[in-house]
Amino acid sequence: MNKKYAVLFLALALILGAAACQKKETGEAIYTAGTYSASAQGYGGAVTVEITVDESKITAVKISGDQETPGVGGAALEELGKQIKEKGADIDGVSGATMTSNGAKAAAAECIAKAKGESGKTA
């Protein structure tokens, strides 16, 4: 009899654990739809990030850094844009382009804060 209760308990724990891991759809907007931009210091100059969002996700990212070293920071801009679109400002960055990555991350964080209504205005 104790085995039955133990199996039942484990099955219930597994079901509840799996249910707790599911993404919850609240229907609430995370962002105010629009396009937001911000700049932060990179290695060679300003790195400007422009993020477009709908109410629930980032839909487009443009990054420019005209004064970044072309073969290093400049080459990293496309990858940084992909990371920001996927993960927001919580990105890993690009190895060898730390200052450019940090500038892109800071500018993205500011854009996201604007989109959440935490600071600033749309572009």
PASEBA-1860 file (N, C-alpha, C; in nm, 3 decimals):
! residues 123
1> MNKKYAVL> 0.081/-0.119/0.000/0.000/0.000/0.000/0.086/0.126/0.000 ~ 0.198/0.123/0.072/0.287/0.239/0.077/0.351/0.268/-0.058 ~ 0.378/0.160/-0.135/0.435/0.178/-0.267/0.339/0.253/-0.359 ~ 0.210/0.221/-0.349/0.110/0.288/-0.432/0.107/0.436/-0.402 ~ 0.111/0.472/-0.273/0.110/0.612/-0.235/0.238/0.683/-0.280 ~ 0.349/0.615/-0.272/0.476/0.673/-0.315/0.474/0.699/-0.465 ~ 0.424/0.604/-0.544/0.416/0.620/-0.688/0.319/0.733/-0.722 ~ 0.206/0.736/-0.655/0.107/0.841/-0.677/0.167/0.979/-0.645
9> FLALALIL> 0.237/0.987/-0.533/0.301/1.112/-0.493/0.404/1.157/-0.596 ~ 0.488/1.066/-0.644/0.590/1.101/-0.742/0.527/1.144/-0.875 ~ 0.421/1.075/-0.915/0.353/1.112/-1.039/0.292/1.252/-1.027 ~ 0.231/1.280/-0.914/0.172/1.411/-0.889/0.280/1.519/-0.888 ~ 0.393/1.491/-0.823/0.503/1.586/-0.818/0.557/1.614/-0.958 ~ 0.567/1.510/-1.041/0.615/1.526/-1.178/0.519/1.612/-1.259 ~ 0.391/1.588/-1.246/0.291/1.666/-1.320/0.293/1.811/-1.277 ~ 0.297/1.835/-1.146/0.299/1.973/-1.096/0.428/2.043/-1.137
17> GAAACQKK> 0.539/1.972/-1.133/0.667/2.031/-1.175/0.667/2.069/-1.321 ~ 0.612/1.984/-1.406/0.605/2.013/-1.549/0.511/2.131/-1.575 ~ 0.402/2.138/-1.503/0.307/2.248/-1.519/0.370/2.381/-1.477 ~ 0.451/2.379/-1.374/0.516/2.500/-1.327/0.618/2.553/-1.425 ~ 0.674/2.467/-1.509/0.775/2.508/-1.607/0.715/2.564/-1.735 ~ 0.586/2.551/-1.754/0.522/2.600/-1.875/0.521/2.752/-1.879 ~ 0.538/2.809/-2.000/0.531/2.953/-2.018/0.387/2.998/-1.999 ~ 0.368/3.096/-1.916/0.233/3.146/-1.890/0.200/3.258/-1.987
25> ETGEAIYT> 0.085/3.248/-2.049/0.036/3.351/-2.139/-0.062/3.437/-2.060 ~ -0.020/3.556/-2.027/-0.105/3.643/-1.947/-0.191/3.733/-2.033 ~ -0.153/3.750/-2.159/-0.228/3.839/-2.245/-0.194/3.986/-2.222 ~ -0.107/4.014/-2.125/-0.069/4.151/-2.095/0.045/4.195/-2.185 ~ 0.043/4.319/-2.224/0.149/4.375/-2.307/0.274/4.398/-2.222 ~ 0.389/4.361/-2.277/0.517/4.386/-2.212/0.569/4.523/-2.255 ~ 0.552/4.553/-2.384/0.607/4.674/-2.443/0.496/4.761/-2.501 ~ 0.529/4.888/-2.522/0.445/4.974/-2.603/0.502/4.965/-2.744
33> AGTYSASA> 0.421/4.919/-2.837/0.468/4.898/-2.975/0.528/5.026/-3.031 ~ 0.639/5.009/-3.102/0.705/5.124/-3.163/0.851/5.096/-3.189 ~ 0.923/5.200/-3.226/1.067/5.191/-3.252/1.138/5.283/-3.154 ~ 1.240/5.230/-3.090/1.314/5.300/-2.986/1.462/5.297/-3.019 ~ 1.532/5.407/-2.990/1.675/5.409/-3.018/1.751/5.469/-2.901 ~ 1.877/5.427/-2.891/1.966/5.477/-2.788/2.109/5.454/-2.834 ~ 2.201/5.528/-2.777/2.343/5.513/-2.808/2.422/5.497/-2.679 ~ 2.534/5.427/-2.691/2.627/5.411/-2.580/2.768/5.403/-2.637
41> QGYGGAVT> 2.866/5.425/-2.554/3.005/5.426/-2.599/3.052/5.286/-2.632 ~ 3.109/5.271/-2.752/3.174/5.147/-2.794/3.324/5.165/-2.782 ~ 3.400/5.098/-2.867/3.545/5.111/-2.864/3.591/5.238/-2.935 ~ 3.541/5.260/-3.057/3.587/5.374/-3.135/3.494/5.494/-3.131 ~ 3.377/5.477/-3.078/3.279/5.585/-3.074/3.145/5.530/-3.030 ~ 3.041/5.605/-3.064/2.906/5.565/-3.022/2.856/5.445/-3.101 ~ 2.789/5.355/-3.029/2.718/5.243/-3.089/2.570/5.275/-3.071 ~ 2.497/5.281/-3.181/2.355/5.316/-3.177/2.272/5.192/-3.206
49> VEITVDES> 2.175/5.168/-3.120/2.085/5.054/-3.135/1.944/5.108/-3.156 ~ 1.876/5.054/-3.255/1.736/5.087/-3.282/1.658/4.956/-3.274 ~ 1.562/4.952/-3.183/1.482/4.831/-3.162/1.336/4.861/-3.193 ~ 1.276/4.773/-3.271/1.133/4.781/-3.299/1.066/4.667/-3.224 ~ 0.956/4.699/-3.155/0.885/4.599/-3.076/0.736/4.604/-3.107 ~ 0.670/4.488/-3.089/0.525/4.489/-3.081/0.493/4.476/-2.932 ~ 0.375/4.442/-2.896/0.341/4.439/-2.754/0.407/4.327/-2.675 ~ 0.459/4.225/-2.744/0.512/4.109/-2.671/0.655/4.071/-2.703
57> KITAVKIS> 0.713/4.127/-2.810/0.849/4.083/-2.846/0.922/4.187/-2.929 ~ 1.053/4.167/-2.938/1.137/4.249/-3.025/1.121/4.194/-3.166 ~ 1.086/4.281/-3.260/1.062/4.236/-3.396/1.175/4.271/-3.492 ~ 1.255/4.373/-3.459/1.367/4.410/-3.545/1.472/4.485/-3.464 ~ 1.598/4.469/-3.505/1.710/4.538/-3.440/1.804/4.589/-3.548 ~ 1.843/4.715/-3.537/1.944/4.773/-3.625/2.052/4.830/-3.534 ~ 2.177/4.800/-3.567/2.290/4.853/-3.489/2.386/4.921/-3.584 ~ 2.431/5.039/-3.545/2.534/5.107/-3.623/2.645/5.152/-3.530
65> GDQETPGV> 2.764/5.148/-3.582/2.882/5.192/-3.509/2.988/5.229/-3.611 ~ 2.968/5.342/-3.675/3.053/5.382/-3.787/3.200/5.401/-3.750 ~ 3.228/5.426/-3.623/3.367/5.448/-3.582/3.432/5.326/-3.518 ~ 3.359/5.214/-3.518/3.417/5.092/-3.463/3.520/5.035/-3.561 ~ 3.619/4.964/-3.510/3.720/4.902/-3.595/3.651/4.804/-3.690 ~ 3.664/4.825/-3.822/3.589/4.743/-3.918/3.602/4.592/-3.901 ~ 3.722/4.542/-3.878/3.743/4.398/-3.870/3.711/4.337/-3.736 ~ 3.683/4.421/-3.635/3.658/4.368/-3.500/3.519/4.410/-3.455
73> GGAALEEL> 3.509/4.529/-3.399/3.379/4.578/-3.350/3.277/4.595/-3.461 ~ 3.322/4.647/-3.575/3.232/4.664/-3.689/3.179/4.532/-3.739 ~ 3.266/4.431/-3.739/3.225/4.298/-3.784/3.130/4.232/-3.685 ~ 3.135/4.273/-3.560/3.051/4.212/-3.455/2.909/4.266/-3.454 ~ 2.884/4.378/-3.519/2.753/4.443/-3.510/2.638/4.355/-3.555 ~ 2.656/4.282/-3.663/2.548/4.194/-3.712/2.514/4.085/-3.610 ~ 2.616/4.022/-3.554/2.594/3.917/-3.453/2.529/3.975/-3.327 ~ 2.571/4.094/-3.288/2.511/4.157/-3.170/2.363/4.185/-3.195
81> GKQIKEKG> 2.329/4.227/-3.315/2.188/4.250/-3.349/2.105/4.123/-3.337 ~ 2.161/4.012/-3.384/2.091/3.883/-3.373/2.070/3.845/-3.227 ~ 2.174/3.863/-3.146/2.163/3.829/-3.004/2.059/3.914/-2.934 ~ 2.057/4.044/-2.963/1.961/4.134/-2.899/1.818/4.098/-2.940 ~ 1.797/4.066/-3.068/1.662/4.029/-3.112/1.614/3.904/-3.040 ~ 1.705/3.811/-3.016/1.668/3.685/-2.950/1.656/3.698/-2.798 ~ 1.749/3.771/-2.735/1.758/3.771/-2.589/1.733/3.905/-2.522 ~ 1.710/4.010/-2.599/1.700/4.143/-2.539/1.838/4.192/-2.500
89> ADIDGVSG> 1.848/4.267/-2.393/1.977/4.325/-2.353/2.065/4.225/-2.278 ~ 2.011/4.111/-2.244/2.087/4.010/-2.169/2.164/3.920/-2.266 ~ 2.265/3.980/-2.331/2.340/3.909/-2.433/2.479/3.869/-2.384 ~ 2.539/3.774/-2.454/2.676/3.732/-2.423/2.778/3.826/-2.483 ~ 2.746/3.887/-2.594/2.842/3.971/-2.664/2.925/3.889/-2.760 ~ 3.027/3.953/-2.817/3.114/3.888/-2.915/3.256/3.893/-2.863 ~ 3.320/3.779/-2.860/3.457/3.768/-2.814/3.549/3.854/-2.901 ~ 3.636/3.931/-2.836/3.727/4.018/-2.908/3.671/4.156/-2.934
97> ATMTSNGA> 3.542/4.174/-2.912/3.477/4.303/-2.934/3.401/4.342/-2.807 ~ 3.471/4.333/-2.695/3.407/4.354/-2.564/3.347/4.493/-2.549 ~ 3.422/4.596/-2.585/3.371/4.733/-2.566/3.253/4.762/-2.660 ~ 3.260/4.712/-2.781/3.148/4.727/-2.874/3.027/4.652/-2.821 ~ 3.050/4.530/-2.772/2.941/4.449/-2.715/2.878/4.519/-2.595 ~ 2.961/4.575/-2.507/2.909/4.645/-2.389/2.829/4.769/-2.429 ~ 2.876/4.841/-2.531/2.801/4.957/-2.579/2.666/4.916/-2.637 ~ 2.666/4.809/-2.716/2.540/4.760/-2.775/2.445/4.713/-2.666
105> KAAAAECI> 2.499/4.645/-2.566/2.417/4.595/-2.455/2.355/4.711/-2.377 ~ 2.434/4.813/-2.348/2.383/4.929/-2.273/2.276/5.003/-2.353 ~ 2.301/5.024/-2.483/2.203/5.093/-2.566/2.075/5.011/-2.580 ~ 2.089/4.879/-2.595/1.971/4.792/-2.604/1.890/4.797/-2.475 ~ 1.959/4.797/-2.362/1.888/4.804/-2.232/1.809/4.933/-2.222 ~ 1.866/5.042/-2.270/1.794/5.170/-2.267/1.672/5.167/-2.360 ~ 1.688/5.110/-2.479/1.575/5.096/-2.571/1.463/5.014/-2.509 ~ 1.499/4.904/-2.446/1.399/4.816/-2.385/1.330/4.886/-2.269
113> AKAKGESG> 1.406/4.962/-2.190/1.345/5.038/-2.081/1.245/5.139/-2.135 ~ 1.280/5.205/-2.245/1.186/5.299/-2.308/1.060/5.226/-2.354 ~ 1.078/5.110/-2.417/0.964/5.034/-2.468/0.873/4.986/-2.356 ~ 0.930/4.966/-2.238/0.851/4.924/-2.122/0.792/5.044/-2.047 ~ 0.824/5.164/-2.093/0.773/5.285/-2.028/0.851/5.322/-1.904 ~ 0.972/5.272/-1.893/1.054/5.299/-1.774/1.137/5.424/-1.788 ~ 1.157/5.474/-1.913/1.231/5.599/-1.935/1.218/5.642/-2.079 ~ 1.241/5.769/-2.104/1.252/5.822/-2.240/1.127/5.811/-2.324
121> KTA> 1.145/5.841/-2.454/1.037/5.840/-2.552/1.078/5.765/-2.677 ~ 0.983/5.739/-2.766/1.015/5.667/-2.890/1.103/5.752/-2.980 ~ 1.166/5.687/-3.075/1.256/5.755/-3.169/1.181/5.845/-3.263
END
